[in-house]
Amino acid sequence: MPANQVVGLDPGELFVHRNIANVVLHTDFNCLSVIQFAVDVLKVEHIIVCGHYGCGGIRAALGNDEFGLVDNWLRHIKDIYIKHKDEIDHLRFDQQKVNRLCELNVIEQVNNLAKTKIVQHAWNRGQALAIHGLIYSIADGLLKELNMNASNTKSIDPIFRMHENA
């Protein structure tokens, strides 16, 4: 389903960047360029990281199969799994594990976005900008708020905070 339909907006009202499993890496210049254009040029006030339950990238990362070059990308999801291994492994069914990792991944990517210089510079200059973590259920069409939002540098661990005069 097109992203604008999920959130009830008309075509062209939503600026979208997609990649496998919604990963935000500080070395992904494609993703960072999209974010910088959206924040600095379009002056967006809201960024949504929206995953979906049953994500194939998340499912692949939970396994040990080799898929080629994409294995390097999925490694970042495996790192999130390791961080939350006890919680995920405690779940009984594979689908529950996949879905919980989908949620945890969205939360991690919201945090990654907040750590970017692009976002922090916007906040430091007083620009209205909020990051929201959502997850979509393909099964029932519902969009779930993960209560993971960031709108200032207070949500960032101090080691990642840029000086306000940067």
LOTI-430221 format. One record per residue: residue number from 1; z, y, x of N, C-alpha, C, O, CB in turn. Coordinates in steps of 0.02 Angstrom, whole numbers. Glycine has a CB too. Layout:
BEGIN
k / n.w / n.v / n.u / ca.w / ca.v / ca.u / c.w / c.v / c.u / o.w / o.v / o.u / cb.w / cb.v / cb.u
NUM / Z / Y / X / Z / Y / X / Z / Y / X / Z / Y / X / Z / Y / X
...
! end
This chain:
BEGIN
k / n.w / n.v / n.u / ca.w / ca.v / ca.u / c.w / c.v / c.u / o.w / o.v / o.u / cb.w / cb.v / cb.u
1 / 0 / -59 / 42 / 0 / 0 / 0 / 0 / 62 / 44 / 37 / 65 / 93 / 61 / 0 / -48
2 / -40 / 112 / 28 / -41 / 174 / 67 / 28 / 207 / 67 / 63 / 208 / 17 / -94 / 222 / 40
3 / 47 / 235 / 125 / 113 / 265 / 133 / 127 / 320 / 83 / 183 / 326 / 58 / 121 / 292 / 203
4 / 77 / 361 / 67 / 89 / 415 / 20 / 106 / 390 / -50 / 144 / 422 / -86 / 27 / 460 / 16
5 / 80 / 332 / -69 / 97 / 303 / -134 / 168 / 277 / -136 / 202 / 281 / -187 / 48 / 247 / -152
6 / 191 / 250 / -80 / 260 / 223 / -76 / 310 / 278 / -90 / 360 / 267 / -124 / 273 / 192 / -7
7 / 298 / 338 / -64 / 345 / 393 / -73 / 324 / 442 / -129 / 356 / 493 / -139 / 352 / 432 / -9
8 / 271 / 426 / -165 / 250 / 465 / -222 / 219 / 533 / -206 / 228 / 581 / -242 / 309 / 477 / -265
9 / 181 / 536 / -151 / 147 / 597 / -132 / 72 / 589 / -139 / 45 / 534 / -139 / 166 / 617 / -61
10 / 38 / 645 / -145 / -35 / 645 / -150 / -65 / 632 / -81 / -33 / 646 / -30 / -61 / 711 / -180
11 / -127 / 607 / -79 / -160 / 598 / -14 / -162 / 664 / 25 / -177 / 717 / -4 / -232 / 571 / -24
12 / -148 / 661 / 89 / -148 / 720 / 131 / -80 / 756 / 136 / -72 / 799 / 178 / -198 / 768 / 106
13 / -33 / 737 / 94 / 33 / 769 / 96 / 79 / 735 / 146 / 134 / 760 / 161 / 65 / 768 / 27
14 / 58 / 679 / 173 / 99 / 640 / 219 / 59 / 629 / 283 / 2 / 606 / 281 / 120 / 572 / 188
15 / 90 / 646 / 339 / 59 / 636 / 405 / 88 / 571 / 431 / 149 / 565 / 439 / 73 / 696 / 454
16 / 46 / 521 / 446 / 70 / 453 / 460 / 49 / 430 / 530 / -8 / 440 / 551 / 44 / 405 / 407
17 / 96 / 398 / 563 / 82 / 362 / 626 / 108 / 291 / 616 / 164 / 281 / 594 / 116 / 397 / 688
18 / 67 / 242 / 633 / 87 / 172 / 625 / 79 / 135 / 691 / 36 / 151 / 731 / 45 / 138 / 571
19 / 123 / 86 / 699 / 114 / 38 / 753 / 152 / -25 / 734 / 186 / -27 / 683 / 139 / 67 / 822
20 / 146 / -76 / 774 / 178 / -140 / 759 / 253 / -130 / 760 / 282 / -112 / 811 / 157 / -195 / 809
21 / 285 / -144 / 703 / 358 / -142 / 695 / 388 / -73 / 703 / 448 / -68 / 717 / 389 / -189 / 743
22 / 350 / -20 / 696 / 376 / 49 / 697 / 415 / 67 / 760 / 465 / 103 / 756 / 420 / 60 / 638
23 / 394 / 42 / 816 / 431 / 53 / 878 / 417 / 124 / 905 / 360 / 145 / 909 / 412 / 0 / 931
24 / 471 / 159 / 922 / 466 / 226 / 953 / 489 / 218 / 1025 / 548 / 210 / 1039 / 509 / 280 / 914
25 / 441 / 222 / 1071 / 456 / 216 / 1142 / 446 / 283 / 1176 / 401 / 321 / 1158 / 412 / 162 / 1175
26 / 488 / 298 / 1225 / 483 / 361 / 1261 / 426 / 361 / 1311 / 414 / 411 / 1345 / 548 / 375 / 1296
27 / 389 / 306 / 1315 / 330 / 302 / 1358 / 266 / 294 / 1318 / 212 / 286 / 1346 / 338 / 243 / 1407
28 / 271 / 296 / 1252 / 213 / 289 / 1208 / 186 / 358 / 1192 / 208 / 391 / 1145 / 231 / 250 / 1142
29 / 139 / 381 / 1233 / 113 / 449 / 1226 / 74 / 459 / 1161 / 69 / 516 / 1138 / 70 / 466 / 1284
30 / 47 / 407 / 1133 / 14 / 412 / 1068 / 66 / 432 / 1015 / 57 / 481 / 979 / -21 / 346 / 1049
31 / 119 / 394 / 1011 / 173 / 408 / 963 / 203 / 477 / 975 / 212 / 516 / 928 / 227 / 354 / 967
32 / 218 / 492 / 1037 / 249 / 557 / 1054 / 202 / 615 / 1038 / 225 / 668 / 1016 / 269 / 559 / 1127
33 / 137 / 606 / 1048 / 89 / 658 / 1031 / 87 / 671 / 956 / 83 / 729 / 934 / 19 / 639 / 1056
34 / 90 / 618 / 917 / 91 / 625 / 844 / 154 / 662 / 823 / 152 / 707 / 781 / 87 / 556 / 810
35 / 211 / 643 / 851 / 274 / 676 / 834 / 273 / 749 / 854 / 293 / 793 / 815 / 333 / 640 / 868
36 / 248 / 763 / 914 / 246 / 833 / 936 / 200 / 875 / 891 / 218 / 931 / 874 / 222 / 837 / 1008
37 / 143 / 848 / 873 / 97 / 885 / 828 / 131 / 897 / 761 / 129 / 953 / 735 / 31 / 846 / 818
38 / 163 / 846 / 734 / 196 / 853 / 669 / 253 / 904 / 671 / 259 / 945 / 626 / 223 / 785 / 646
39 / 293 / 901 / 724 / 352 / 945 / 729 / 333 / 1015 / 751 / 354 / 1064 / 719 / 403 / 915 / 778
40 / 295 / 1021 / 804 / 281 / 1087 / 834 / 224 / 1124 / 800 / 225 / 1186 / 796 / 265 / 1079 / 906
41 / 174 / 1089 / 775 / 116 / 1122 / 746 / 121 / 1124 / 669 / 114 / 1177 / 638 / 51 / 1087 / 767
42 / 132 / 1065 / 639 / 136 / 1062 / 566 / 203 / 1085 / 538 / 209 / 1100 / 479 / 121 / 992 / 542
43 / 253 / 1087 / 582 / 321 / 1108 / 562 / 349 / 1065 / 506 / 379 / 1091 / 459 / 321 / 1181 / 541
44 / 339 / 999 / 511 / 368 / 954 / 460 / 443 / 962 / 460 / 474 / 975 / 512 / 347 / 880 / 473
45 / 473 / 953 / 403 / 546 / 958 / 398 / 579 / 889 / 392 / 640 / 883 / 399 / 565 / 1001 / 338
46 / 539 / 838 / 379 / 566 / 771 / 371 / 521 / 721 / 406 / 460 / 722 / 399 / 573 / 753 / 296
47 / 552 / 678 / 445 / 518 / 621 / 476 / 550 / 559 / 447 / 611 / 552 / 446 / 522 / 623 / 555
48 / 508 / 514 / 423 / 533 / 451 / 394 / 511 / 394 / 439 / 452 / 386 / 453 / 507 / 441 / 321
49 / 559 / 354 / 460 / 544 / 291 / 492 / 551 / 240 / 436 / 606 / 227 / 411 / 592 / 275 / 555
50 / 495 / 210 / 417 / 496 / 164 / 360 / 470 / 96 / 381 / 410 / 87 / 395 / 453 / 192 / 302
51 / 515 / 48 / 383 / 497 / -21 / 397 / 485 / -57 / 331 / 489 / -27 / 277 / 551 / -57 / 437
52 / 470 / -120 / 335 / 464 / -160 / 274 / 491 / -229 / 286 / 485 / -257 / 340 / 390 / -164 / 250
53 / 522 / -256 / 234 / 550 / -323 / 239 / 494 / -373 / 251 / 438 / -365 / 227 / 589 / -341 / 174
54 / 510 / -425 / 289 / 461 / -477 / 304 / 411 / -456 / 357 / 359 / -488 / 363 / 426 / -497 / 242
55 / 424 / -404 / 394 / 377 / -378 / 444 / 355 / -433 / 493 / 396 / -467 / 522 / 409 / -319 / 483
56 / 289 / -440 / 501 / 262 / -492 / 545 / 280 / -480 / 618 / 290 / -528 / 655 / 188 / -495 / 537
57 / 284 / -417 / 639 / 303 / -402 / 707 / 375 / -422 / 721 / 390 / -448 / 775 / 294 / -328 / 721
58 / 419 / -409 / 673 / 489 / -429 / 680 / 495 / -505 / 681 / 531 / -533 / 722 / 532 / -399 / 622
59 / 458 / -537 / 636 / 459 / -610 / 632 / 435 / -640 / 699 / 464 / -688 / 724 / 415 / -636 / 573
60 / 382 / -612 / 726 / 355 / -637 / 789 / 405 / -627 / 846 / 412 / -670 / 889 / 289 / -601 / 806
61 / 440 / -571 / 845 / 489 / -557 / 898 / 548 / -605 / 896 / 579 / -619 / 947 / 514 / -486 / 893
62 / 564 / -631 / 838 / 619 / -679 / 831 / 601 / -748 / 856 / 645 / -791 / 863 / 641 / -683 / 758
63 / 538 / -759 / 869 / 516 / -825 / 892 / 504 / -826 / 967 / 518 / -777 / 1002 / 453 / -846 / 857
64 / 478 / -882 / 990 / 464 / -890 / 1061 / 391 / -905 / 1075 / 373 / -924 / 1131 / 507 / -946 / 1089
65 / 348 / -895 / 1025 / 277 / -905 / 1035 / 248 / -849 / 1077 / 274 / -793 / 1076 / 240 / -910 / 967
66 / 194 / -864 / 1113 / 159 / -814 / 1151 / 99 / -790 / 1111 / 61 / -830 / 1083 / 137 / -841 / 1221
67 / 90 / -723 / 1109 / 35 / -694 / 1072 / -11 / -653 / 1116 / -63 / -630 / 1093 / 61 / -651 / 1017
68 / 6 / -645 / 1179 / -35 / -606 / 1225 / -2 / -539 / 1241 / 59 / -535 / 1248 / -104 / -594 / 1194
69 / -43 / -488 / 1248 / -20 / -422 / 1267 / 36 / -395 / 1222 / 82 / -361 / 1245 / -77 / -373 / 1267
70 / 31 / -411 / 1158 / 81 / -386 / 1110 / 152 / -411 / 1125 / 200 / -381 / 1102 / 61 / -407 / 1039
71 / 158 / -465 / 1165 / 225 / -490 / 1183 / 265 / -436 / 1219 / 326 / -432 / 1212 / 219 / -553 / 1228
72 / 231 / -394 / 1258 / 265 / -339 / 1293 / 293 / -289 / 1243 / 348 / -262 / 1253 / 217 / -304 / 1341
73 / 257 / -276 / 1191 / 278 / -230 / 1138 / 337 / -260 / 1099 / 386 / -226 / 1086 / 220 / -214 / 1090
74 / 331 / -323 / 1082 / 384 / -357 / 1043 / 449 / -365 / 1081 / 502 / -375 / 1052 / 359 / -425 / 1019
75 / 445 / -360 / 1147 / 505 / -365 / 1188 / 558 / -315 / 1168 / 617 / -329 / 1172 / 487 / -355 / 1262
76 / 536 / -256 / 1145 / 583 / -205 / 1123 / 621 / -227 / 1061 / 680 / -209 / 1052 / 546 / -139 / 1110
77 / 589 / -264 / 1019 / 622 / -292 / 959 / 672 / -346 / 980 / 727 / -350 / 953 / 570 / -321 / 908
78 / 653 / -386 / 1028 / 699 / -437 / 1054 / 762 / -405 / 1082 / 817 / -433 / 1075 / 664 / -480 / 1108
79 / 756 / -347 / 1114 / 814 / -311 / 1140 / 861 / -291 / 1083 / 922 / -294 / 1091 / 792 / -250 / 1179
80 / 833 / -271 / 1027 / 874 / -253 / 969 / 909 / -315 / 942 / 967 / -313 / 923 / 831 / -219 / 913
81 / 872 / -370 / 940 / 903 / -433 / 918 / 963 / -451 / 962 / 1016 / -468 / 937 / 851 / -490 / 920
82 / 954 / -447 / 1028 / 1009 / -463 / 1075 / 1070 / -419 / 1061 / 1126 / -442 / 1063 / 986 / -456 / 1148
83 / 1057 / -355 / 1048 / 1111 / -307 / 1035 / 1151 / -327 / 973 / 1211 / -313 / 969 / 1081 / -237 / 1026
84 / 1119 / -359 / 924 / 1150 / -377 / 860 / 1149 / -453 / 848 / 1153 / -475 / 791 / 1115 / -341 / 803
85 / 1145 / -491 / 902 / 1137 / -564 / 898 / 1190 / -598 / 855 / 1173 / -639 / 813 / 1139 / -593 / 967
86 / 1253 / -581 / 864 / 1306 / -614 / 826 / 1297 / -604 / 751 / 1304 / -651 / 712 / 1374 / -589 / 848
87 / 1283 / -542 / 731 / 1273 / -527 / 660 / 1213 / -564 / 632 / 1218 / -594 / 578 / 1264 / -452 / 650
88 / 1157 / -563 / 667 / 1096 / -593 / 642 / 1102 / -669 / 640 / 1083 / -701 / 591 / 1036 / -572 / 685
89 / 1128 / -699 / 694 / 1134 / -771 / 696 / 1184 / -798 / 645 / 1181 / -857 / 627 / 1155 / -793 / 766
90 / 1229 / -756 / 621 / 1277 / -776 / 570 / 1244 / -787 / 502 / 1271 / -822 / 459 / 1333 / -724 / 565
91 / 1186 / -756 / 492 / 1150 / -762 / 428 / 1121 / -833 / 422 / 1099 / -862 / 471 / 1094 / -709 / 422
92 / 1122 / -858 / 361 / 1104 / -928 / 350 / 1029 / -943 / 351 / 1007 / -992 / 380 / 1133 / -950 / 285
93 / 990 / -899 / 319 / 919 / -913 / 310 / 876 / -870 / 355 / 893 / -813 / 370 / 899 / -902 / 236
94 / 819 / -898 / 377 / 774 / -862 / 422 / 751 / -796 / 392 / 747 / -746 / 427 / 713 / -905 / 438
95 / 735 / -795 / 327 / 712 / -734 / 295 / 766 / -680 / 296 / 751 / -621 / 304 / 691 / -748 / 222
96 / 829 / -700 / 289 / 884 / -652 / 294 / 887 / -622 / 365 / 898 / -562 / 374 / 952 / -686 / 277
97 / 877 / -664 / 414 / 878 / -642 / 484 / 822 / -592 / 497 / 832 / -540 / 528 / 872 / -702 / 532
98 / 762 / -609 / 474 / 704 / -564 / 483 / 718 / -497 / 448 / 708 / -444 / 477 / 640 / -597 / 454
99 / 742 / -501 / 386 / 752 / -439 / 348 / 807 / -396 / 378 / 802 / -334 / 378 / 769 / -456 / 276
100 / 860 / -427 / 403 / 913 / -387 / 434 / 889 / -355 / 498 / 905 / -298 / 513 / 976 / -430 / 448
101 / 849 / -392 / 537 / 821 / -362 / 598 / 772 / -307 / 581 / 767 / -258 / 618 / 787 / -416 / 641
102 / 737 / -313 / 525 / 693 / -258 / 502 / 735 / -195 / 491 / 715 / -140 / 512 / 656 / -278 / 436
103 / 792 / -201 / 459 / 837 / -144 / 447 / 864 / -116 / 512 / 862 / -56 / 523 / 894 / -164 / 401
104 / 889 / -160 / 555 / 917 / -138 / 619 / 865 / -104 / 663 / 881 / -57 / 700 / 948 / -197 / 656
105 / 804 / -127 / 659 / 750 / -97 / 697 / 737 / -25 / 673 / 729 / 20 / 714 / 685 / -138 / 690
106 / 736 / -15 / 608 / 726 / 53 / 582 / 782 / 99 / 607 / 768 / 155 / 630 / 725 / 53 / 504
107 / 843 / 75 / 605 / 900 / 115 / 629 / 892 / 132 / 702 / 903 / 189 / 723 / 966 / 77 / 617
108 / 871 / 83 / 742 / 861 / 94 / 814 / 806 / 145 / 826 / 812 / 187 / 871 / 844 / 28 / 848
109 / 752 / 142 / 786 / 696 / 188 / 797 / 714 / 259 / 774 / 689 / 307 / 804 / 635 / 164 / 759
110 / 756 / 267 / 723 / 781 / 333 / 705 / 819 / 362 / 764 / 811 / 421 / 782 / 827 / 330 / 641
111 / 862 / 321 / 795 / 899 / 343 / 854 / 852 / 362 / 911 / 862 / 412 / 945 / 948 / 289 / 877
112 / 800 / 321 / 922 / 752 / 336 / 975 / 717 / 403 / 963 / 706 / 442 / 1010 / 701 / 280 / 981
113 / 699 / 415 / 901 / 666 / 479 / 884 / 712 / 538 / 898 / 690 / 589 / 925 / 644 / 479 / 811
114 / 775 / 531 / 878 / 823 / 586 / 888 / 833 / 601 / 962 / 850 / 658 / 980 / 890 / 568 / 856
115 / 823 / 552 / 1005 / 832 / 562 / 1077 / 773 / 596 / 1111 / 778 / 616 / 1169 / 845 / 495 / 1110
116 / 717 / 603 / 1075 / 659 / 633 / 1107 / 670 / 707 / 1119 / 705 / 741 / 1081 / 596 / 622 / 1064
117 / 639 / 733 / 1172 / 641 / 804 / 1187 / 609 / 845 / 1131 / 632 / 900 / 1116 / 606 / 818 / 1254
118 / 558 / 817 / 1101 / 523 / 852 / 1048 / 571 / 869 / 991 / 575 / 926 / 969 / 464 / 810 / 1021
119 / 607 / 819 / 968 / 653 / 828 / 912 / 712 / 872 / 932 / 731 / 918 / 896 / 678 / 760 / 887
120 / 740 / 858 / 990 / 798 / 898 / 1012 / 780 / 971 / 1023 / 820 / 1015 / 1006 / 827 / 869 / 1075
121 / 722 / 985 / 1051 / 702 / 1054 / 1060 / 694 / 1089 / 992 / 712 / 1147 / 985 / 636 / 1058 / 1100
122 / 667 / 1054 / 943 / 661 / 1082 / 876 / 730 / 1099 / 848 / 740 / 1154 / 821 / 624 / 1033 / 828
123 / 776 / 1053 / 854 / 844 / 1067 / 829 / 876 / 1124 / 867 / 909 / 1167 / 837 / 888 / 1004 / 836
124 / 867 / 1126 / 932 / 898 / 1178 / 973 / 871 / 1248 / 957 / 906 / 1298 / 967 / 889 / 1163 / 1046
125 / 809 / 1252 / 934 / 782 / 1317 / 916 / 793 / 1333 / 842 / 767 / 1382 / 816 / 706 / 1320 / 932
126 / 832 / 1290 / 808 / 851 / 1303 / 738 / 800 / 1281 / 687 / 807 / 1299 / 628 / 862 / 1375 / 730
127 / 751 / 1242 / 707 / 701 / 1218 / 660 / 732 / 1166 / 613 / 767 / 1121 / 636 / 640 / 1187 / 697
128 / 718 / 1172 / 549 / 742 / 1123 / 500 / 703 / 1058 / 510 / 642 / 1057 / 501 / 734 / 1149 / 427
129 / 738 / 1005 / 529 / 706 / 940 / 541 / 757 / 885 / 531 / 811 / 886 / 562 / 675 / 937 / 612
130 / 741 / 839 / 488 / 785 / 782 / 476 / 745 / 717 / 483 / 687 / 713 / 463 / 819 / 786 / 406
131 / 778 / 667 / 512 / 747 / 601 / 520 / 783 / 553 / 473 / 844 / 553 / 470 / 750 / 576 / 595
132 / 745 / 514 / 436 / 773 / 468 / 386 / 749 / 397 / 399 / 691 / 386 / 417 / 753 / 490 / 315
133 / 794 / 349 / 392 / 776 / 279 / 398 / 772 / 246 / 330 / 820 / 244 / 292 / 826 / 242 / 442
134 / 713 / 219 / 314 / 701 / 186 / 249 / 669 / 118 / 261 / 640 / 105 / 314 / 656 / 229 / 203
135 / 676 / 75 / 211 / 642 / 10 / 216 / 611 / -5 / 148 / 641 / 6 / 95 / 691 / -46 / 238
136 / 551 / -32 / 150 / 513 / -46 / 89 / 512 / -121 / 76 / 503 / -162 / 122 / 441 / -19 / 96
137 / 521 / -138 / 13 / 516 / -208 / -7 / 448 / -220 / -40 / 434 / -194 / -94 / 574 / -227 / -56
138 / 407 / -258 / -6 / 341 / -274 / -34 / 349 / -315 / -98 / 308 / -311 / -143 / 299 / -312 / 18
139 / 402 / -356 / -101 / 413 / -401 / -158 / 423 / -363 / -224 / 396 / -384 / -275 / 473 / -445 / -145
140 / 462 / -308 / -222 / 477 / -274 / -285 / 456 / -200 / -285 / 465 / -165 / -335 / 551 / -278 / -299
141 / 427 / -177 / -230 / 402 / -108 / -227 / 457 / -55 / -220 / 443 / 4 / -229 / 363 / -94 / -288
142 / 518 / -76 / -205 / 573 / -28 / -199 / 581 / -3 / -127 / 571 / -41 / -79 / 638 / -59 / -223
143 / 598 / 59 / -122 / 611 / 92 / -58 / 686 / 100 / -53 / 718 / 130 / -96 / 574 / 161 / -52
144 / 715 / 74 / 2 / 788 / 75 / 10 / 808 / 123 / 66 / 781 / 120 / 121 / 814 / 5 / 25
145 / 855 / 167 / 51 / 883 / 213 / 100 / 933 / 174 / 142 / 977 / 141 / 115 / 917 / 275 / 66
146 / 926 / 177 / 208 / 971 / 140 / 252 / 1031 / 181 / 275 / 1070 / 160 / 318 / 933 / 115 / 313
147 / 1039 / 240 / 245 / 1095 / 285 / 263 / 1097 / 298 / 338 / 1151 / 304 / 368 / 1161 / 255 / 240
148 / 1038 / 303 / 367 / 1032 / 320 / 438 / 990 / 382 / 441 / 928 / 380 / 435 / 1000 / 261 / 479
149 / 1023 / 438 / 450 / 989 / 502 / 452 / 1013 / 541 / 513 / 1071 / 533 / 535 / 1002 / 543 / 387
150 / 970 / 582 / 540 / 988 / 625 / 596 / 958 / 693 / 583 / 899 / 699 / 566 / 964 / 595 / 664
151 / 999 / 745 / 592 / 974 / 813 / 582 / 1000 / 862 / 634 / 988 / 922 / 628 / 992 / 837 / 513
152 / 1035 / 836 / 684 / 1057 / 879 / 739 / 1077 / 834 / 798 / 1079 / 773 / 792 / 1117 / 925 / 717
153 / 1092 / 865 / 854 / 1106 / 827 / 914 / 1175 / 793 / 913 / 1189 / 752 / 957 / 1103 / 873 / 974
154 / 1216 / 808 / 864 / 1283 / 776 / 860 / 1277 / 700 / 850 / 1323 / 663 / 866 / 1324 / 807 / 804
155 / 1222 / 678 / 822 / 1213 / 606 / 809 / 1191 / 568 / 873 / 1186 / 507 / 872 / 1161 / 596 / 754
156 / 1178 / 605 / 927 / 1152 / 575 / 988 / 1209 / 568 / 1039 / 1249 / 613 / 1047 / 1094 / 617 / 1017
157 / 1211 / 511 / 1072 / 1259 / 502 / 1126 / 1248 / 558 / 1177 / 1191 / 574 / 1194 / 1253 / 431 / 1159
158 / 1303 / 588 / 1202 / 1296 / 645 / 1248 / 1250 / 633 / 1309 / 1219 / 680 / 1332 / 1364 / 663 / 1274
159 / 1245 / 573 / 1333 / 1202 / 560 / 1391 / 1129 / 575 / 1377 / 1090 / 588 / 1423 / 1210 / 488 / 1413
160 / 1109 / 573 / 1312 / 1039 / 585 / 1293 / 1026 / 656 / 1270 / 968 / 674 / 1259 / 1020 / 537 / 1238
161 / 1077 / 697 / 1263 / 1068 / 765 / 1237 / 1038 / 812 / 1289 / 1058 / 813 / 1347 / 1134 / 793 / 1214
162 / 988 / 850 / 1267 / 957 / 901 / 1309 / 1000 / 965 / 1304 / 1030 / 978 / 1252 / 883 / 915 / 1288
163 / 1002 / 1003 / 1357 / 1036 / 1067 / 1354 / 1001 / 1112 / 1305 / 940 / 1110 / 1299 / 1040 / 1101 / 1424
164 / 1038 / 1153 / 1270 / 1008 / 1197 / 1219 / 961 / 1247 / 1249 / 917 / 1271 / 1213 / 1062 / 1232 / 1180
165 / 968 / 1265 / 1311 / 922 / 1314 / 1341 / 863 / 1280 / 1375 / 825 / 1313 / 1411 / 959 / 1357 / 1392
166 / 854 / 1215 / 1364 / 799 / 1178 / 1396 / 733 / 1197 / 1364 / 681 / 1171 / 1385 / 810 / 1103 / 1391
! end
